[in-house]
Amino acid sequence: MANNVQLTEKQSGLELDNISKSIGQKQLVAPLTLSLSAGNIIALCGGNGAGKSSIIRMIAGLSEPSTGTIALHGKSIKEEPESYYAALGYMPDDYQFTGSFTAFESLKFWGELKQQPMSRVRELLELVGLSETGRKKVHQFSKGMRQRLLLAQALLSNPSLLLLDEPTNGLDPYWMKRFVSIIHEAANQGAIVLFSTHQLQVAEAAADHIVFLDQGEIKLSASYADIEQQYGEQGLQTAYEAIFWGEEGPMRRVR
């Protein structure tokens, strides 16, 4: 039976139909059906090996699903890749930057690939707090600074799907809060935002819908408001403990 996440009955922007991922006999992601519309912010939560990055890599086109189809605004990733990728902004969980580039040079390079004006490059460097890094090379940046630069490149073309893999790793508390504000603004402008995280406080602050994954299977899928109603003020933490630490809970297996 497929894991189903449907946040709206309206025609959705992102459609995953029965996608799964296996390598040999090992199943990384169980069959998953997901439907998201403009303005949705969904957090994929779970520990290492839960399947979060595997799902995001399939949507990003970096890994081919073993089964199923993926479409964005009706454009199939297989049949209409150019239209699909034009609407996508992707932030990987790690990236090896060219050592000789500054933040400005890196974002300018990506901006040229995406046919974005220099004004957009400068705007985003300001947004992520990297406009004053001067000639400092990216390889000298902290992890948090590199993450902010990766977020900026994902935002370059004002994508209608913002796909972020562990985007807050390495961010300090101030930039975690700014990250939440940035993706809320993207959603307010009509983007679908899908991100993975193992930091429950980030999911709680940022997402309107939470999916808990374990070994590629959905263990819980619900709005943050519903989780809070069921589990109280410490909803996400309590739900996580109930699902992954063996305690029974009223939403133990929601699909």
C-alpha positions in Angstrom: 0.0 0.0 0.0 1.3 3.4 -0.9 2.1 6.1 1.7 -0.2 9.0 0.9 0.2 12.7 1.7 -2.4 14.9 0.2 -2.6 18.5 1.6 -5.3 19.8 -0.8 -8.0 18.6 -3.0 -7.3 21.3 -5.5 -5.0 20.5 -8.5 -1.6 20.3 -7.1 1.7 21.8 -8.2 3.8 18.8 -7.2 2.6 15.2 -7.8 4.5 12.1 -6.7 2.6 9.0 -7.8 3.6 5.8 -6.2 7.4 6.6 -6.2 9.7 4.2 -4.5 13.5 3.6 -4.3 15.3 0.3 -4.0 18.9 -0.7 -4.4 19.1 -4.5 -5.0 17.0 -6.1 -2.3 17.1 -3.0 0.0 14.2 -0.7 -0.1 15.2 2.9 0.7 11.7 4.5 0.2 8.4 2.6 0.3 5.9 3.5 -2.4 4.9 7.1 -1.8 2.1 9.2 -3.2 2.3 12.9 -2.4 0.4 15.9 -3.6 1.3 19.5 -2.8 0.1 22.9 -3.9 1.4 26.5 -4.0 2.1 27.8 -0.5 2.5 24.4 1.2 5.5 24.0 3.5 6.2 20.4 4.3 9.0 19.1 6.5 10.4 15.5 6.2 11.6 14.4 9.6 13.4 11.4 10.8 16.8 10.0 11.7 19.7 8.9 9.5 18.5 6.4 6.9 14.9 7.5 7.2 14.6 8.1 3.5 14.4 11.9 3.6 17.3 12.6 1.3 16.4 9.8 -1.0 12.9 11.4 -1.6 14.4 14.8 -2.2 17.1 13.5 -4.6 14.4 11.8 -6.6 12.3 15.0 -6.9 15.5 16.9 -7.8 16.2 14.5 -10.6 19.5 13.2 -9.1 18.2 9.7 -8.5 15.7 7.8 -10.6 12.7 6.3 -8.8 12.5 2.5 -8.9 8.7 2.9 -9.5 6.3 5.7 -10.1 6.2 9.2 -11.7 7.0 12.7 -10.7 5.4 15.9 -12.2 5.5 19.6 -11.4 2.7 21.7 -12.7 1.8 18.8 -15.0 5.3 18.6 -16.4 6.8 15.2 -16.1 10.4 15.0 -14.9 11.0 12.4 -17.6 9.0 13.7 -20.5 9.4 17.4 -20.1 12.6 17.8 -18.1 13.5 21.3 -19.3 10.1 22.8 -18.1 10.3 20.7 -14.9 13.8 21.9 -13.9 13.1 25.5 -14.8 10.5 25.6 -12.0 12.8 24.0 -9.4 15.2 25.5 -6.9 17.3 22.8 -5.2 19.7 23.1 -2.2 21.8 19.9 -1.6 22.8 18.8 1.8 26.5 19.3 0.9 28.4 20.8 -2.0 32.1 21.0 -2.9 32.5 24.7 -3.9 35.2 25.8 -6.4 38.0 26.9 -4.0 39.0 30.0 -5.9 35.5 31.6 -6.0 34.1 34.2 -3.7 30.5 34.3 -2.6 29.7 36.9 -5.3 31.6 35.0 -8.0 29.8 31.7 -7.1 26.3 33.2 -7.1 27.1 35.3 -10.2 28.1 32.0 -12.0 24.8 30.3 -11.0 22.9 33.5 -11.8 24.3 33.4 -15.4 23.3 29.8 -15.8 19.7 30.6 -14.7 19.7 33.8 -16.7 19.2 36.0 -13.7 20.3 39.7 -13.6 23.1 41.0 -11.4 20.5 42.8 -9.3 19.0 39.5 -8.3 22.5 38.2 -7.3 23.2 41.2 -5.1 19.7 41.1 -3.6 20.2 37.5 -2.5 23.7 38.0 -1.1 22.2 40.7 1.0 19.3 38.4 2.0 21.6 35.7 3.3 24.1 38.1 4.9 27.0 37.5 2.5 27.2 40.8 0.7 30.1 42.0 2.8 32.4 38.9 2.5 34.5 40.7 -0.2 37.3 38.6 -1.7 37.1 35.9 1.0 37.0 32.5 -0.8 34.1 30.2 -0.2 36.4 27.4 0.9 37.3 29.6 3.9 33.7 29.9 4.9 32.1 28.3 7.9 29.6 25.5 7.3 26.8 28.0 8.1 28.0 30.5 5.6 28.2 27.8 2.9 24.7 26.8 3.7 23.4 30.4 3.3 25.1 30.6 -0.1 23.5 27.4 -1.2 20.1 28.7 -0.1 20.7 31.8 -2.1 21.4 29.8 -5.3 18.2 27.8 -4.7 16.2 31.0 -4.6 17.8 32.7 -7.6 15.0 32.1 -10.2 12.1 32.5 -7.8 11.3 28.8 -8.2 7.8 27.5 -7.7 9.2 24.4 -6.0 11.9 25.0 -3.4 13.6 21.7 -2.5 16.0 21.9 0.5 18.0 19.0 1.9 19.0 19.6 5.6 19.1 23.4 5.0 19.8 24.4 8.6 22.8 22.2 9.3 25.5 24.5 10.6 23.3 27.6 11.1 23.4 29.5 14.3 20.2 30.4 16.2 19.9 33.8 14.4 20.2 32.3 10.9 17.8 29.4 11.8 15.2 32.1 12.6 16.0 34.0 9.4 15.7 30.7 7.4 12.2 30.3 8.7 11.3 33.8 7.7 12.8 33.3 4.2 10.9 30.2 3.4 7.7 31.6 4.8 8.1 34.5 2.4 8.8 32.2 -0.5 5.6 30.2 0.4 3.6 33.5 0.7 4.7 34.3 -2.8 3.3 31.0 -4.1 6.2 28.5 -3.8 5.9 25.0 -2.7 8.6 24.4 0.0 9.7 20.8 0.8 12.6 20.4 3.2 14.3 17.7 5.2 15.5 18.1 8.7 16.4 16.2 11.8 15.9 19.4 13.9 12.4 19.2 15.3 12.5 22.9 16.4 13.0 24.0 12.8 10.2 21.8 11.5 7.9 23.2 14.3 8.7 26.8 13.4 8.7 26.5 9.6 6.3 23.8 8.4 2.5 23.7 8.2 2.7 19.9 7.6 5.0 17.3 9.1 5.9 13.9 7.8 7.8 11.5 10.0 9.8 8.8 8.1 11.4 5.6 9.3 13.3 3.3 6.9 11.5 4.9 4.0 8.0 4.5 5.4 5.7 7.3 6.6 5.0 6.8 10.3 3.0 10.0 10.7 1.7 12.6 8.4 -0.3 15.5 9.8 -0.5 19.3 10.1 1.5 20.8 12.9 -1.8 22.1 14.4 -3.2 18.6 14.5 0.0 17.2 16.1 -0.1 19.9 18.7 -3.7 19.2 19.4 -3.1 15.5 19.9 0.2 15.7 21.8 0.2 19.1 23.5 2.7 22.0 23.5 5.6 19.6 23.0 3.8 18.0 20.1 6.6 17.2 17.7 9.0 15.9 20.4 6.2 13.8 22.1 5.1 12.4 18.7 8.7 11.6 17.8 9.2 9.7 21.0 5.9 7.8 20.6 6.8 6.7 17.1 10.5 6.0 17.3 11.0 5.1 20.9 8.2 2.5 21.0 5.5 4.3 23.0 1.9 4.0 21.7 0.3 7.3 20.6 -3.1 8.3 19.1 -1.4 9.1 15.8 1.1 6.3 15.7 0.5 5.4 12.1 -1.3 8.1 10.1 -1.3 7.7 6.3 
